[in-house]
Amino acid sequence: MDSNKASYNAGQAKGQAQEKASSMMDKARDAAQSAKESMQEGGQQLQAKAQGAADAVKDATGTNN
């Protein structure tokens, strides 16, 4: 009986470890997605600022038709 209980406990521990690893992978995936979205937003803001600066230069030089 003791070997059956040990096998059961080992199976329980393995299942818990797999669930924890899966949870950690989900969290890492979420963090990576969040970072990607932040970078895209930052890039879009930078692009808009650059366009605004280019437009200001065109306005100042009279080349913006």
All heavy atoms as TSV, in Angstrom:
chain	resi	resn	atom	element	x	y	z
A	1	MET	N	N	0.817	-1.194	0.000
A	1	MET	CA	C	0.000	0.000	0.000
A	1	MET	C	C	0.861	1.260	0.000
A	1	MET	O	O	0.484	2.236	-0.612
A	1	MET	CB	C	-0.885	0.026	1.249
A	1	MET	CG	C	-2.218	-0.661	1.107
A	1	MET	SD	S	-3.136	-0.165	-0.327
A	1	MET	CE	C	-4.740	-0.053	0.368
A	2	ASP	N	N	1.988	1.214	0.708
A	2	ASP	CA	C	2.831	2.402	0.789
A	2	ASP	C	C	3.363	2.819	-0.577
A	2	ASP	O	O	3.463	4.014	-0.859
A	2	ASP	CB	C	3.997	2.181	1.757
A	2	ASP	CG	C	3.542	2.201	3.205
A	2	ASP	OD1	O	2.478	2.802	3.474
A	2	ASP	OD2	O	4.231	1.623	4.052
A	3	SER	N	N	3.676	1.852	-1.439
A	3	SER	CA	C	4.178	2.205	-2.769
A	3	SER	C	C	3.059	2.827	-3.613
A	3	SER	O	O	3.315	3.729	-4.423
A	3	SER	CB	C	4.776	0.989	-3.476
A	3	SER	OG	O	3.772	0.043	-3.785
A	4	ASN	N	N	1.822	2.369	-3.418
A	4	ASN	CA	C	0.695	2.985	-4.127
A	4	ASN	C	C	0.502	4.427	-3.684
A	4	ASN	O	O	0.253	5.311	-4.507
A	4	ASN	CB	C	-0.599	2.199	-3.894
A	4	ASN	CG	C	-0.634	0.902	-4.663
A	4	ASN	OD1	O	0.101	0.725	-5.631
A	4	ASN	ND2	N	-1.478	-0.013	-4.238
A	5	LYS	N	N	0.617	4.654	-2.390
A	5	LYS	CA	C	0.460	6.012	-1.869
A	5	LYS	C	C	1.592	6.908	-2.368
A	5	LYS	O	O	1.369	8.061	-2.727
A	5	LYS	CB	C	0.428	5.987	-0.338
A	5	LYS	CG	C	0.117	7.336	0.259
A	5	LYS	CD	C	-0.063	7.265	1.756
A	5	LYS	CE	C	-0.426	8.625	2.300
A	5	LYS	NZ	N	-0.616	8.615	3.740
A	6	ALA	N	N	2.803	6.357	-2.407
A	6	ALA	CA	C	3.945	7.126	-2.896
A	6	ALA	C	C	3.761	7.469	-4.369
A	6	ALA	O	O	4.045	8.602	-4.800
A	6	ALA	CB	C	5.238	6.346	-2.692
A	7	SER	N	N	3.269	6.515	-5.144
A	7	SER	CA	C	3.026	6.773	-6.565
A	7	SER	C	C	1.945	7.841	-6.736
A	7	SER	O	O	2.059	8.722	-7.593
A	7	SER	CB	C	2.592	5.487	-7.271
A	7	SER	OG	O	3.647	4.574	-7.330
A	8	TYR	N	N	0.907	7.732	-5.917
A	8	TYR	CA	C	-0.174	8.726	-5.967
A	8	TYR	C	C	0.365	10.112	-5.649
A	8	TYR	O	O	0.092	11.087	-6.353
A	8	TYR	CB	C	-1.288	8.344	-4.983
A	8	TYR	CG	C	-2.358	9.399	-4.858
A	8	TYR	CD1	C	-3.365	9.509	-5.807
A	8	TYR	CD2	C	-2.348	10.308	-3.792
A	8	TYR	CE1	C	-4.348	10.481	-5.707
A	8	TYR	CE2	C	-3.331	11.283	-3.683
A	8	TYR	CZ	C	-4.318	11.359	-4.647
A	8	TYR	OH	O	-5.291	12.324	-4.544
A	9	ASN	N	N	1.146	10.201	-4.571
A	9	ASN	CA	C	1.712	11.489	-4.167
A	9	ASN	C	C	2.652	12.051	-5.237
A	9	ASN	O	O	2.664	13.260	-5.493
A	9	ASN	CB	C	2.433	11.367	-2.829
A	9	ASN	CG	C	1.480	11.189	-1.670
A	9	ASN	OD1	O	0.296	11.494	-1.777
A	9	ASN	ND2	N	1.972	10.673	-0.557
A	10	ALA	N	N	3.415	11.163	-5.868
A	10	ALA	CA	C	4.313	11.606	-6.936
A	10	ALA	C	C	3.495	12.141	-8.112
A	10	ALA	O	O	3.844	13.164	-8.709
A	10	ALA	CB	C	5.211	10.466	-7.383
A	11	GLY	N	N	2.415	11.475	-8.430
A	11	GLY	CA	C	1.539	11.932	-9.506
A	11	GLY	C	C	0.912	13.270	-9.187
A	11	GLY	O	O	0.793	14.145	-10.060
A	12	GLN	N	N	0.494	13.433	-7.937
A	12	GLN	CA	C	-0.086	14.710	-7.497
A	12	GLN	C	C	0.939	15.834	-7.633
A	12	GLN	O	O	0.633	16.916	-8.120
A	12	GLN	CB	C	-0.558	14.612	-6.038
A	12	GLN	CG	C	-1.805	13.800	-5.839
A	12	GLN	CD	C	-3.022	14.498	-6.393
A	12	GLN	OE1	O	-3.427	14.273	-7.523
A	12	GLN	NE2	N	-3.611	15.368	-5.597
A	13	ALA	N	N	2.150	15.564	-7.180
A	13	ALA	CA	C	3.212	16.579	-7.239
A	13	ALA	C	C	3.520	16.942	-8.692
A	13	ALA	O	O	3.709	18.117	-9.027
A	13	ALA	CB	C	4.469	16.076	-6.538
A	14	LYS	N	N	3.561	15.924	-9.557
A	14	LYS	CA	C	3.838	16.177	-10.969
A	14	LYS	C	C	2.731	17.035	-11.579
A	14	LYS	O	O	3.003	17.994	-12.305
A	14	LYS	CB	C	3.954	14.852	-11.729
A	14	LYS	CG	C	4.232	15.025	-13.200
A	14	LYS	CD	C	4.320	13.685	-13.918
A	14	LYS	CE	C	4.536	13.896	-15.405
A	14	LYS	NZ	N	4.509	12.649	-16.155
A	15	GLY	N	N	1.493	16.714	-11.276
A	15	GLY	CA	C	0.365	17.480	-11.802
A	15	GLY	C	C	0.397	18.917	-11.328
A	15	GLY	O	O	0.140	19.844	-12.102
A	16	GLN	N	N	0.724	19.112	-10.060
A	16	GLN	CA	C	0.798	20.469	-9.519
A	16	GLN	C	C	1.932	21.252	-10.177
A	16	GLN	O	O	1.787	22.446	-10.477
A	16	GLN	CB	C	0.969	20.426	-8.004
A	16	GLN	CG	C	-0.285	19.957	-7.281
A	16	GLN	CD	C	-0.065	19.751	-5.793
A	16	GLN	OE1	O	1.030	19.961	-5.272
A	16	GLN	NE2	N	-1.113	19.340	-5.100
A	17	ALA	N	N	3.058	20.585	-10.395
A	17	ALA	CA	C	4.197	21.246	-11.037
A	17	ALA	C	C	3.853	21.639	-12.471
A	17	ALA	O	O	4.199	22.733	-12.925
A	17	ALA	CB	C	5.421	20.336	-11.010
A	18	GLN	N	N	3.155	20.748	-13.173
A	18	GLN	CA	C	2.766	21.059	-14.545
A	18	GLN	C	C	1.786	22.238	-14.586
A	18	GLN	O	O	1.881	23.108	-15.448
A	18	GLN	CB	C	2.132	19.828	-15.211
A	18	GLN	CG	C	3.131	18.743	-15.548
A	18	GLN	CD	C	2.469	17.470	-16.047
A	18	GLN	OE1	O	1.326	17.182	-15.714
A	18	GLN	NE2	N	3.204	16.706	-16.825
A	19	GLU	N	N	0.853	22.259	-13.653
A	19	GLU	CA	C	-0.126	23.360	-13.605
A	19	GLU	C	C	0.573	24.679	-13.287
A	19	GLU	O	O	0.270	25.712	-13.884
A	19	GLU	CB	C	-1.192	23.057	-12.553
A	19	GLU	CG	C	-2.267	24.112	-12.447
A	19	GLU	CD	C	-3.039	24.329	-13.737
A	19	GLU	OE1	O	-3.237	23.369	-14.502
A	19	GLU	OE2	O	-3.449	25.476	-13.991
A	20	LYS	N	N	1.530	24.641	-12.355
A	20	LYS	CA	C	2.259	25.855	-12.007
A	20	LYS	C	C	3.076	26.347	-13.198
A	20	LYS	O	O	3.109	27.542	-13.488
A	20	LYS	CB	C	3.164	25.590	-10.810
A	20	LYS	CG	C	3.859	26.830	-10.300
A	20	LYS	CD	C	4.584	26.589	-9.001
A	20	LYS	CE	C	5.166	27.870	-8.460
A	20	LYS	NZ	N	5.805	27.694	-7.168
A	21	ALA	N	N	3.715	25.418	-13.905
A	21	ALA	CA	C	4.504	25.798	-15.081
A	21	ALA	C	C	3.602	26.401	-16.150
A	21	ALA	O	O	3.959	27.404	-16.778
A	21	ALA	CB	C	5.250	24.583	-15.632
A	22	SER	N	N	2.443	25.820	-16.344
A	22	SER	CA	C	1.495	26.339	-17.324
A	22	SER	C	C	1.046	27.749	-16.944
A	22	SER	O	O	0.962	28.637	-17.793
A	22	SER	CB	C	0.287	25.405	-17.426
A	22	SER	OG	O	-0.679	25.922	-18.303
A	23	SER	N	N	0.779	27.949	-15.672
A	23	SER	CA	C	0.367	29.266	-15.188
A	23	SER	C	C	1.477	30.292	-15.396
A	23	SER	O	O	1.221	31.427	-15.823
A	23	SER	CB	C	0.003	29.177	-13.701
A	23	SER	OG	O	-0.308	30.447	-13.188
A	24	MET	N	N	2.702	29.897	-15.127
A	24	MET	CA	C	3.830	30.807	-15.310
A	24	MET	C	C	4.012	31.151	-16.791
A	24	MET	O	O	4.316	32.290	-17.136
A	24	MET	CB	C	5.108	30.196	-14.734
A	24	MET	CG	C	5.091	30.111	-13.219
A	24	MET	SD	S	6.504	29.240	-12.525
A	24	MET	CE	C	7.814	30.374	-12.910
A	25	MET	N	N	3.812	30.170	-17.665
A	25	MET	CA	C	3.927	30.426	-19.101
A	25	MET	C	C	2.833	31.391	-19.553
A	25	MET	O	O	3.079	32.276	-20.376
A	25	MET	CB	C	3.826	29.109	-19.885
A	25	MET	CG	C	5.047	28.224	-19.752
A	25	MET	SD	S	6.546	28.998	-20.378
A	25	MET	CE	C	6.176	29.041	-22.115
A	26	ASP	N	N	1.627	31.224	-19.019
A	26	ASP	CA	C	0.540	32.148	-19.354
A	26	ASP	C	C	0.886	33.571	-18.933
A	26	ASP	O	O	0.667	34.525	-19.683
A	26	ASP	CB	C	-0.771	31.712	-18.695
A	26	ASP	CG	C	-1.366	30.468	-19.333
A	26	ASP	OD1	O	-0.959	30.102	-20.455
A	26	ASP	OD2	O	-2.247	29.858	-18.691
A	27	LYS	N	N	1.440	33.708	-17.729
A	27	LYS	CA	C	1.814	35.034	-17.244
A	27	LYS	C	C	2.917	35.647	-18.110
A	27	LYS	O	O	2.886	36.845	-18.417
A	27	LYS	CB	C	2.269	34.962	-15.787
A	27	LYS	CG	C	1.121	34.720	-14.824
A	27	LYS	CD	C	1.607	34.639	-13.393
A	27	LYS	CE	C	0.445	34.338	-12.452
A	27	LYS	NZ	N	0.902	34.204	-11.064
A	28	ALA	N	N	3.887	34.831	-18.505
A	28	ALA	CA	C	4.974	35.323	-19.356
A	28	ALA	C	C	4.436	35.746	-20.720
A	28	ALA	O	O	4.841	36.780	-21.262
A	28	ALA	CB	C	6.045	34.238	-19.523
A	29	ARG	N	N	3.516	34.959	-21.259
A	29	ARG	CA	C	2.913	35.284	-22.552
A	29	ARG	C	C	2.129	36.593	-22.460
A	29	ARG	O	O	2.211	37.450	-23.340
A	29	ARG	CB	C	2.012	34.134	-22.996
A	29	ARG	CG	C	1.453	34.272	-24.391
A	29	ARG	CD	C	0.656	33.060	-24.897
A	29	ARG	NE	N	0.233	32.100	-23.904
A	29	ARG	CZ	C	0.829	30.926	-23.648
A	29	ARG	NH1	N	1.906	30.574	-24.316
A	29	ARG	NH2	N	0.365	30.116	-22.724
A	30	ASP	N	N	1.388	36.767	-21.370
A	30	ASP	CA	C	0.630	38.008	-21.165
A	30	ASP	C	C	1.565	39.208	-21.048
A	30	ASP	O	O	1.289	40.279	-21.595
A	30	ASP	CB	C	-0.256	37.901	-19.916
A	30	ASP	CG	C	-1.415	36.932	-20.088
A	30	ASP	OD1	O	-1.701	36.521	-21.236
A	30	ASP	OD2	O	-2.026	36.573	-19.065
A	31	ALA	N	N	2.663	39.035	-20.329
A	31	ALA	CA	C	3.623	40.128	-20.164
A	31	ALA	C	C	4.258	40.491	-21.505
A	31	ALA	O	O	4.437	41.673	-21.816
A	31	ALA	CB	C	4.702	39.735	-19.153
A	32	ALA	N	N	4.578	39.490	-22.302
A	32	ALA	CA	C	5.173	39.750	-23.612
A	32	ALA	C	C	4.186	40.476	-24.517
A	32	ALA	O	O	4.556	41.408	-25.243
A	32	ALA	CB	C	5.623	38.439	-24.256
A	33	GLN	N	N	2.931	40.068	-24.476
A	33	GLN	CA	C	1.899	40.726	-25.299
A	33	GLN	C	C	1.723	42.183	-24.870
A	33	GLN	O	O	1.610	43.075	-25.702
A	33	GLN	CB	C	0.568	39.970	-25.198
A	33	GLN	CG	C	-0.544	40.552	-26.039
A	33	GLN	CD	C	-0.282	40.482	-27.532
A	33	GLN	OE1	O	0.389	39.580	-28.012
A	33	GLN	NE2	N	-0.811	41.437	-28.269
A	34	SER	N	N	1.725	42.405	-23.566
A	34	SER	CA	C	1.580	43.760	-23.043
A	34	SER	C	C	2.759	44.638	-23.486
A	34	SER	O	O	2.573	45.790	-23.888
A	34	SER	CB	C	1.484	43.719	-21.522
A	34	SER	OG	O	1.377	45.015	-20.995
A	35	ALA	N	N	3.964	44.077	-23.413
A	35	ALA	CA	C	5.148	44.826	-23.839
A	35	ALA	C	C	5.075	45.145	-25.325
A	35	ALA	O	O	5.411	46.253	-25.751
A	35	ALA	CB	C	6.410	44.028	-23.524
A	36	LYS	N	N	4.616	44.184	-26.108
A	36	LYS	CA	C	4.488	44.404	-27.558
A	36	LYS	C	C	3.502	45.532	-27.846
A	36	LYS	O	O	3.775	46.411	-28.665
A	36	LYS	CB	C	4.011	43.110	-28.225
A	36	LYS	CG	C	3.796	43.220	-29.706
A	36	LYS	CD	C	3.268	41.913	-30.275
A	36	LYS	CE	C	2.887	42.071	-31.736
A	36	LYS	NZ	N	2.266	40.854	-32.276
A	37	GLU	N	N	2.369	45.508	-27.155
A	37	GLU	CA	C	1.367	46.546	-27.363
A	37	GLU	C	C	1.895	47.916	-26.943
A	37	GLU	O	O	1.643	48.922	-27.620
A	37	GLU	CB	C	0.091	46.194	-26.603
A	37	GLU	CG	C	-0.649	45.008	-27.207
A	37	GLU	CD	C	-1.772	44.489	-26.341
A	37	GLU	OE1	O	-2.048	45.072	-25.278
A	37	GLU	OE2	O	-2.390	43.478	-26.725
A	38	SER	N	N	2.634	47.956	-25.841
A	38	SER	CA	C	3.212	49.223	-25.381
A	38	SER	C	C	4.199	49.767	-26.398
A	38	SER	O	O	4.226	50.981	-26.671
A	38	SER	CB	C	3.914	49.037	-24.041
A	38	SER	OG	O	2.987	48.737	-23.033
A	39	MET	N	N	4.999	48.886	-26.964
A	39	MET	CA	C	5.975	49.319	-27.970
A	39	MET	C	C	5.268	49.843	-29.216
A	39	MET	O	O	5.681	50.840	-29.798
A	39	MET	CB	C	6.904	48.156	-28.354
A	39	MET	CG	C	7.841	47.730	-27.246
A	39	MET	SD	S	9.025	49.005	-26.814
A	39	MET	CE	C	10.034	49.012	-28.267
A	40	GLN	N	N	4.184	49.171	-29.623
A	40	GLN	CA	C	3.448	49.631	-30.801
A	40	GLN	C	C	2.834	51.001	-30.543
A	40	GLN	O	O	2.885	51.876	-31.407
A	40	GLN	CB	C	2.354	48.618	-31.166
A	40	GLN	CG	C	2.907	47.346	-31.772
A	40	GLN	CD	C	1.859	46.285	-31.992
A	40	GLN	OE1	O	0.810	46.284	-31.358
A	40	GLN	NE2	N	2.140	45.359	-32.886
A	41	GLU	N	N	2.264	51.196	-29.355
A	41	GLU	CA	C	1.678	52.492	-29.012
A	41	GLU	C	C	2.747	53.574	-28.990
A	41	GLU	O	O	2.534	54.682	-29.494
A	41	GLU	CB	C	0.966	52.408	-27.663
A	41	GLU	CG	C	-0.306	51.586	-27.686
A	41	GLU	CD	C	-0.892	51.354	-26.305
A	41	GLU	OE1	O	-0.439	51.989	-25.339
A	41	GLU	OE2	O	-1.812	50.532	-26.203
A	42	GLY	N	N	3.892	53.243	-28.409
A	42	GLY	CA	C	4.998	54.204	-28.360
A	42	GLY	C	C	5.469	54.568	-29.753
A	42	GLY	O	O	5.742	55.734	-30.044
A	43	GLY	N	N	5.551	53.575	-30.616
A	43	GLY	CA	C	5.961	53.828	-31.998
A	43	GLY	C	C	4.971	54.709	-32.731
A	43	GLY	O	O	5.362	55.599	-33.490
A	44	GLN	N	N	3.690	54.472	-32.499
A	44	GLN	CA	C	2.663	55.283	-33.143
A	44	GLN	C	C	2.723	56.729	-32.655
A	44	GLN	O	O	2.582	57.672	-33.436
A	44	GLN	CB	C	1.279	54.688	-32.887
A	44	GLN	CG	C	1.046	53.383	-33.636
A	44	GLN	CD	C	-0.211	52.658	-33.188
A	44	GLN	OE1	O	-0.856	53.047	-32.213
A	44	GLN	NE2	N	-0.559	51.598	-33.885
A	45	GLN	N	N	2.953	56.912	-31.359
A	45	GLN	CA	C	3.054	58.265	-30.809
A	45	GLN	C	C	4.267	58.978	-31.381
A	45	GLN	O	O	4.197	60.164	-31.739
A	45	GLN	CB	C	3.129	58.212	-29.281
A	45	GLN	CG	C	1.830	57.789	-28.623
A	45	GLN	CD	C	1.972	57.593	-27.122
A	45	GLN	OE1	O	3.056	57.710	-26.563
A	45	GLN	NE2	N	0.867	57.275	-26.470
A	46	LEU	N	N	5.378	58.261	-31.470
A	46	LEU	CA	C	6.597	58.852	-32.022
A	46	LEU	C	C	6.394	59.225	-33.483
A	46	LEU	O	O	6.812	60.311	-33.927
A	46	LEU	CB	C	7.762	57.868	-31.879
A	46	LEU	CG	C	9.136	58.364	-32.297
A	46	LEU	CD1	C	9.532	59.582	-31.475
A	46	LEU	CD2	C	10.163	57.264	-32.140
A	47	GLN	N	N	5.726	58.363	-34.225
A	47	GLN	CA	C	5.459	58.649	-35.634
A	47	GLN	C	C	4.577	59.895	-35.773
A	47	GLN	O	O	4.820	60.745	-36.632
A	47	GLN	CB	C	4.783	57.448	-36.289
A	47	GLN	CG	C	4.560	57.600	-37.776
A	47	GLN	CD	C	3.922	56.360	-38.389
A	47	GLN	OE1	O	3.436	55.493	-37.690
A	47	GLN	NE2	N	3.929	56.297	-39.706
A	48	ALA	N	N	3.562	60.013	-34.924
A	48	ALA	CA	C	2.674	61.182	-34.972
A	48	ALA	C	C	3.441	62.462	-34.638
A	48	ALA	O	O	3.237	63.506	-35.276
A	48	ALA	CB	C	1.506	60.990	-34.010
A	49	LYS	N	N	4.342	62.389	-33.645
A	49	LYS	CA	C	5.139	63.568	-33.297
A	49	LYS	C	C	6.067	63.957	-34.441
A	49	LYS	O	O	6.239	65.148	-34.737
A	49	LYS	CB	C	5.957	63.302	-32.031
A	49	LYS	CG	C	5.119	63.285	-30.769
A	49	LYS	CD	C	5.974	63.027	-29.535
A	49	LYS	CE	C	5.109	62.993	-28.282
A	49	LYS	NZ	N	5.901	62.727	-27.075
A	50	ALA	N	N	6.665	62.970	-35.075
A	50	ALA	CA	C	7.563	63.251	-36.194
A	50	ALA	C	C	6.789	63.886	-37.349
A	50	ALA	O	O	7.278	64.823	-37.996
A	50	ALA	CB	C	8.260	61.972	-36.653
A	51	GLN	N	N	5.584	63.381	-37.598
A	51	GLN	CA	C	4.766	63.958	-38.663
A	51	GLN	C	C	4.389	65.397	-38.321
A	51	GLN	O	O	4.423	66.276	-39.184
A	51	GLN	CB	C	3.501	63.124	-38.883
A	51	GLN	CG	C	2.650	63.606	-40.049
A	51	GLN	CD	C	3.378	63.538	-41.373
A	51	GLN	OE1	O	3.926	62.504	-41.717
A	51	GLN	NE2	N	3.390	64.633	-42.115
A	52	GLY	N	N	4.055	65.632	-37.059
A	52	GLY	CA	C	3.727	66.988	-36.619
A	52	GLY	C	C	4.910	67.928	-36.791
A	52	GLY	O	O	4.752	69.076	-37.235
A	53	ALA	N	N	6.101	67.446	-36.456
A	53	ALA	CA	C	7.304	68.271	-36.608
A	53	ALA	C	C	7.574	68.556	-38.082
A	53	ALA	O	O	7.917	69.690	-38.449
A	53	ALA	CB	C	8.502	67.565	-35.975
A	54	ALA	N	N	7.400	67.544	-38.919
A	54	ALA	CA	C	7.615	67.745	-40.353
A	54	ALA	C	C	6.617	68.753	-40.906
A	54	ALA	O	O	6.982	69.621	-41.714
A	54	ALA	CB	C	7.492	66.413	-41.090
A	55	ASP	N	N	5.371	68.652	-40.477
A	55	ASP	CA	C	4.345	69.604	-40.921
A	55	ASP	C	C	4.676	71.022	-40.459
A	55	ASP	O	O	4.480	71.996	-41.195
A	55	ASP	CB	C	2.960	69.182	-40.419
A	55	ASP	CG	C	2.445	67.934	-41.123
A	55	ASP	OD1	O	2.972	67.557	-42.189
A	55	ASP	OD2	O	1.480	67.317	-40.574
A	56	ALA	N	N	5.190	71.156	-39.231
A	56	ALA	CA	C	5.547	72.478	-38.700
A	56	ALA	C	C	6.660	73.099	-39.534
A	56	ALA	O	O	6.640	74.295	-39.832
A	56	ALA	CB	C	5.958	72.358	-37.241
A	57	VAL	N	N	7.637	72.280	-39.920
A	57	VAL	CA	C	8.731	72.777	-40.760
A	57	VAL	C	C	8.192	73.199	-42.118
A	57	VAL	O	O	8.549	74.266	-42.632
A	57	VAL	CB	C	9.836	71.703	-40.912
A	57	VAL	CG1	C	10.857	72.117	-41.987
A	57	VAL	CG2	C	10.535	71.464	-39.567
A	58	LYS	N	N	7.326	72.404	-42.683
A	58	LYS	CA	C	6.738	72.752	-43.985
A	58	LYS	C	C	5.939	74.056	-43.878
A	58	LYS	O	O	6.014	74.896	-44.776
A	58	LYS	CB	C	5.828	71.633	-44.481
A	58	LYS	CG	C	6.592	70.397	-44.935
A	58	LYS	CD	C	5.611	69.313	-45.379
A	58	LYS	CE	C	6.328	68.033	-45.765
A	58	LYS	NZ	N	5.366	66.980	-46.151
A	59	ASP	N	N	5.181	74.190	-42.788
A	59	ASP	CA	C	4.410	75.414	-42.586
A	59	ASP	C	C	5.354	76.626	-42.458
A	59	ASP	O	O	5.099	77.697	-43.017
A	59	ASP	CB	C	3.535	75.309	-41.344
A	59	ASP	CG	C	2.348	74.382	-41.546
A	59	ASP	OD1	O	2.004	74.062	-42.716
A	59	ASP	OD2	O	1.760	73.961	-40.528
A	60	ALA	N	N	6.431	76.452	-41.699
A	60	ALA	CA	C	7.366	77.548	-41.467
A	60	ALA	C	C	8.102	77.961	-42.744
A	60	ALA	O	O	8.434	79.135	-42.933
A	60	ALA	CB	C	8.366	77.170	-40.389
A	61	THR	N	N	8.337	76.995	-43.598
A	61	THR	CA	C	9.074	77.295	-44.830
A	61	THR	C	C	8.147	77.565	-46.000
A	61	THR	O	O	8.607	77.878	-47.098
A	61	THR	CB	C	10.023	76.143	-45.184
A	61	THR	OG1	O	9.257	74.939	-45.378
A	61	THR	CG2	C	11.062	75.929	-44.125
A	62	GLY	N	N	6.861	77.416	-45.767
A	62	GLY	CA	C	5.880	77.684	-46.831
A	62	GLY	C	C	5.807	76.593	-47.877
A	62	GLY	O	O	5.324	76.841	-48.985
A	63	THR	N	N	6.284	75.414	-47.566
A	63	THR	CA	C	6.271	74.327	-48.568
A	63	THR	C	C	5.114	73.369	-48.341
A	63	THR	O	O	4.990	72.366	-49.037
A	63	THR	CB	C	7.583	73.524	-48.539
A	63	THR	OG1	O	7.777	72.995	-47.228
A	63	THR	CG2	C	8.751	74.402	-48.934
A	64	ASN	N	N	4.252	73.669	-47.407
A	64	ASN	CA	C	3.103	72.798	-47.115
A	64	ASN	C	C	1.907	73.308	-47.914
A	64	ASN	O	O	1.325	74.317	-47.602
A	64	ASN	CB	C	2.791	72.800	-45.609
A	64	ASN	CG	C	1.859	71.671	-45.234
A	64	ASN	OD1	O	1.550	70.800	-46.047
A	64	ASN	ND2	N	1.402	71.673	-43.994
A	65	ASN	N	N	1.574	72.632	-48.976
A	65	ASN	CA	C	0.477	73.072	-49.842
A	65	ASN	C	C	-0.797	72.428	-49.452
A	65	ASN	O	O	-1.086	71.372	-49.362
A	65	ASN	CB	C	0.807	72.786	-51.312
A	65	ASN	CG	C	2.021	73.558	-51.763
A	65	ASN	OD1	O	2.261	74.656	-51.264
A	65	ASN	ND2	N	2.788	73.010	-52.664
